[in-house]
Amino acid sequence: MKMDEAAIETVVTAVKESKKYGDTAEATIRELAVEALRRYKKPKQAIKAVRAQLHSIMAPYLGDPDYDAAKTMVTAVFASGDEAQVRTLCQDLMGHHLSTRERLSLLDRFYREIFAVTGKPDSLLDIACGLNPLAFPWMDLPFSTQFYAYDIHEPRIDFLNHYFRAQGLAPLARIQDVALQFPQETADVALFLKEMPRFVRNYGDLGRPLLEALRVRWLVVSYPAVSTHGGRNLTNRYREFMAQLTEGLPWTTTEILFEGELVFCIEKGGGES
């Protein structure tokens, strides 16, 4: 069935003009608009459906800092040359997003223990990165590291590239919906931290194809070890989930259990899928 281009543009424009979801990558909005218009005849219904889907994908309830103010603070703190101040600011900014806030107490150990398994990477892919690239000062990696970061929130990517430049890294943060276009860059390690449950909820069976498609030697996939509300232990649930996700694949998995986060370091081998 031929899609009404005018209806698609109506939905895309309405969502892009909304205060809550206008900063989402247009490719994502357009794809959701097409899907919504297959289900609903009226653009008004489709707009509502797209916004509901974006609420699940973007997860605004996880939190964000004021990115313009954050850029100003990053410029100032790096100009000071004080590494302790840099770390304090990075921690403060990561505290604005639930996923990285839950990891703050682990930073001194988290990457040290992961890279003890994978080896220190020369190149990284951070999939659906959120604010995790701000953890770079705790990774103990050189400034020559190729650090690719992918997200669909436009101000977040703009901020992360500002941060990368200030940090002395190449500005390799990208506005990219990894559900629509799998990353094509080759790297030593890909990080996919605490995002797989929401990814599968929103995109169904794409989780395994995404992991297979990533051109890396190591996958680092993590899950919350306890539920956000109520503190229910989730480790066995996600162990089983991960086993099903990788069943039959010739990969070797090493598990690291941190307080609050279950990490799987998966060796794919090579640098290509």
N, C-alpha and C positions, 0 to 999 in steps of 0.2 A: 504493500500500500504506500502510495506516494505521500510523504509528509508535507503538511502545509508549512512552508518556510516562514510565512508571515506570523503564524501562530507560534512557531519556535522562537522567532525574534521577540515576540511580545512577552513570552515567558522569561527568556534570558534577560531582557531589558528590565523587567519588573524585579527580578531577583538581584541583578547587579546594582539596581538603584536602592535596594533595601539596606538599611543601616546594619542589620545583623549579619547578612550573608553576602553583601556586595563585594567584600574583599576576597572572595573565593575565586580560584582559577576559573576563567570563563569556559575552558574546555570541559571542566567538570559540570558546570551549570548547564551547558548546552547538551551534554550527554544525558543528564537527568531530565532535561526538558523534553527531549525526544522520547525517552521512555515513558514519561508522565503523559504525554499527548497520545501515546498508543492506548493508554488506559482511560483517559478522560477526554471528552469532546470539547469542553470549554476551557479556554486558557486560565480562567480564574481558578478552576479546580486543579489544573496542572501546576499552577504557581504554588498553591497550598501544598501539594504533594512534594514538589521539589524542595520547598522550605523544610518540610518534615524530614525528608531524606538527608538534607544538609545538616540538620540538627544532630542526626546520628553520626554522620561522617565527620563533620567539623568538631563536634563535641565542645561547643563554646563553654559549657559548664566546667571544663577542666581548667579554664582560666588563661589569661594573657596579660602581660604588662602593657603599659602605654609605650608603644614602640618608638614613637618620636622622642619621648623623654628618655627612653632607654638608649637610643643612639647618641643623644647628647651626653649621657653619663658615661657611655663607653669611650667616646672621644676624650673626655676629660680624664678618666682614670688611666687610660693608656698613655696619655701625654705626661702623666705624673711619673711613669716608669716604675711604680711601686707594685711589685708582683702580689703582695699580700692584699692590696686594695683591689687589684684585678680579680683575685679569687673571691674576695668578699662580694664584689658586685655581681660576678657570675652566679654565685650562690643565691644572692638576693633575687636576681632575675629568674633563675630556675625555680625559685620558690613560688612564682606566680602561676606555674602550671602544675597540675596535680601529679602527672607522671614523673616529672623530674624532681618535684618537691619530695615525693616519697623515697627518692634515691639519694637525697643529700647526705644522709648519715652514712651511706655506703661508699661515698666517692673515693675515700683514701684507699679502699680495697677493690672496688668494683672492676675497674679496668686493669689493674695490676694482675688480678686473678684470672680475668678473661684472657689477657694477652700472654699469660704464662702458658695457656693452652694453645692459643692460635699462633703465638709468636707476635712480635710487634709489627704491625702493618706499615707498609709504605704508602698504602692507599686504602681508603675507607668509603663505603657507601652507607649513609644513614637514611634509612627508608622511613617515610612518614615521621620526619625527625623531631617535630615539635621544637622544644628548646634544648634538646640534648647536645647539640654542638657546643653549647656553652661549657660543657664538661671537658673541653679540650685541655685546660691547664692540669687536669688530673690524669690525663692519658699518658703523659711522659713520652710524647712523640715529637719528632723534629718539625720545624716550620716548613720543611720541604714536603711534608705529608700532603697527599692529594685527598682532600676531605670533601666528598660530594654529599650534599644534603638535599632531600626531596620533601616538599610539602605543597599543599594547595592553598595555603593562607598567604596571600600576596604581601601584606605588611611584615609578616614573620620572615619571609625569605629576604625581603629588602633589608630588614634589620640584621639577619644572620650574615649577609654579605658585607654589611658595614662592620660587623664584629670580626669577620674573617680578615678583612683588610687591616683592621686595627691590631689584630693578633699576629699579623705577618703571614697569614695563609692566603692562598689563592681564593678569590671569591667564587666558590663552586656550588653555592646554594641555588637550587633550581625550583621554579614553580612547575611542578609536574605531578599529575595524578597517576600514581603507579598502577592503579587498577585499569587505566586506559592505555598506558604506555609503560611497559616494564623498563626499568633502567637498563641502558645498553653499555654503560661504562664498565670496564674491567678493573677489578680491585682485589686486594688480598682478603679483606673482611667486609661483610655486609652486616650492619646492625639493624634489627627489626625488634625494637624494644617495647613490650607491653601493648603492641598494636594488633597482633594477630587476631585476638578474639573479636575486636570491633571490625576488623577487615573482613573476616569470615561472615560476621553478622550482616554486613552491608553488601558484600560481593559474592557470597555463597562459596562456590568451589574454586575460586581463584587463588586461594592460599598456597596450595601445592604447586600449581603452575608458576606462580611468582617466584617461589623458592628455587624451583628447577631452572628458571630463566636467568636468575642472577649470575653474572659472570665473575664469580669469586671462588677463592679456595675455601674460605670459611664463612659459614652463616652463624650469626649470634642472635638467637631468637629468645626473647624472654617473656614471661607471664607474671602477673601479680600472684604472689604466693598466698595472700589472704585477700578476702573481699574488702572493698572500700567501706562498706557499711556492715557492721556486725563482726568483722574479723574472722569470718569463716575460712578454714584452711582449704586452699584450692590446689595444693601441690599434686595430689593423686589425680585429680580431674584433668589437669593440664599435662601431666606425664602421659596419661592415656591418649589425650587429644593429640599430643605431639607424635606419639608412636603411630597413631592412625594416619597422621598427615604425611609421615615419611615412610610408611610401610612399603617394603619392596624396593626401596631405593638403596643403592650401594654406598651409603654414607655412614660415617662413624660419628657417634654422638657422645660428648662428654657433658655431664650435668654439673652445674654449680648451684647450690642452694644458699642464697643470701637471706638475711632477715627481711622478709617482705617481697622478695623477687626470686623467681625460679628461672635460671638461665641454661639454655642448651647451646653448646658450642659444637657445630656440626661441620665436619670436614667433608667437603665435596670433592676436593682435589682439583688440580689444574688451576686455571684462571678463567676457564670458559665452561659454560654449561653444556 
